[in-house]
Every structure is written in structure tokens, then in C-alpha cells.
């Protein structure tokens, strides 16, 4: 802070030094002025100026020191109190900027909440005709047509379900109920929903669960399994087999879902979790569920 203060006041310091040199020059050129007296004046003036600079340093930097030590937050109450008109100007600019940011953030949050509520309402409304469509499909006697309709119905259903859960993720802490869940029943429930799609592609499942229970939220675990299994079926070769295994490792249940897809280029692996990045899909999906 000392260096910054001196750099900020360098022009004033140079002006004081210049005035002292000017006084010495006048004493040298004018015989009527005593050079010894002028030296005494210059020395006394420099001492007083130095004391003034030190006093002003402690007075003027206290506000900025507190500002520098302050955490990066929008809490206006944590701002130091200004002690000069210039500090008051800075204080006013900071507080007005923070208030404007909070106002904009509040407006955006309100719009986001409205959009989320509208989308969730729309998703729930769309599920009604989807349910009716499922009943119509169940009454269809043409097995090939029925299989194709179920396949497309599942795609729509999973897309809506994915959107529904994605909108709930920011508030997931309000939607969790942790309990001891039986992994096998949850897994087979999700496999059954994909039965028609699997039959169409001739895909089977090899399930080997050494660890059968996990401590988790059943609803969100079902969503994760749904995403894994849907992608595994989607990218599996026809007539292939999807392997599902669970094991206990160091107090954690590791669930592995592996298919025989085409895989991801090794050079793309470090970027697969970057938002917006797309690549060839992997041939193995893994999820970790803590017991």
C-alpha cells in the first residue's frame, strides 16, 4: 500500500521538491538572501512535508486497506465508512453498482423462476395426452406398429423426464429423501420400461449385483439409471449385451453399466464433461453410488 500511495502522490512530492530547489536557486542568485537561512528553511520545510505525507498516508489509506481486506461479496454493510469526499464518491459508486447488480439478479431470478414454473406446468400437461396415447398403443393389435409406437413414445417420455429433472437440479437439496434402497428392484424396474426397445434391437442384459442395497434417494437414482440405460441401449449394437455390475469398494457401492458401443476418441476424453462439447460416445458408462 505504501508503494501505491507514493506512486499516486508522486506529482505532489515532485512539486514540493521542486519548490525547495527553486528557493535554493533564488538564494544563490540573489545576494540579499542568506543562503544559510534558506538551507535552514528548506530543511525545515522538507521535515514538515515528510511528516505531512506520513500523516496523510495513514489517514488516506485506511479506507482502501479495509476495502482491500474485504471479502468479495455484495454485502454493502461490510464496506468501510468513507472519511473524505473522494472516498464518499467511491463508496457511492460501489454501493450503487452493487444495488444495481442485486436488482438485475433479482429480476433474472424471477424470470428464471417463471420460466421454470411454466416449463414444469407444460411438462405435466403434456404427460396427460402421453398417458392417453399409451392406452391407445396398448390396444393396438398390430405388433410391429405397436413396437414402433412404443419406441417413439419412450423417446418423448424420456426427453420430458430429462427436462423435468434438469429443472429440479438447482434445487435438488429440497427434493432429496435419503433411505436404504434395494438396487435390484430399482434397476429391473428401469429395465422393464425399456423392454420393447430392447426387444426391437435384440439387446439383452447381464446383471451381476454383488452389492444389493445403497443409501440414496430412490427417485434421483432412478433418473441416473434411466439415463445410463437409455444411452446404453441407444448406442449398443443390435443383438449385443449390456453388462450391469455392482460391487462394494472401501464402503462405497460402485455400479458399472457397460455396452458395446463405438467408444470415444481418446483425445476427446479430457473434454467430455465440458459444457457444449460433443464427441463420439463412449462404450462404457459408470456411476458411483455411496452407501
Buried (B, 14 or more C-beta within 10 A) or exposed (E): EEEEBEEEBEEEEEEBEEEBEEBBEEBEEEEEBEEEEBBEBBEEBEEEBEEEBEEEBEEBBBBBEEBEEEEEEEEEEEBBEBEEEEBEEBBEEEEEEBEEEEEEEEEEEEEEEEEBEEBBEEBEEEBEEBEEBBEEBEEBEEEEEBBBBBBEBBEEBBEBBBBBBEBBEEEEEEEEEEEEBEBEEBBEEBBEBBEBBBEBBEBEBEBEBEBBBBEBBBBBBBBBBBBBBBBBBBBBEEEBBBBBBBEEEEEEBBBBBBBBBEEBEEEBEEEEEEEEEEEEBBBBBEBEBEB
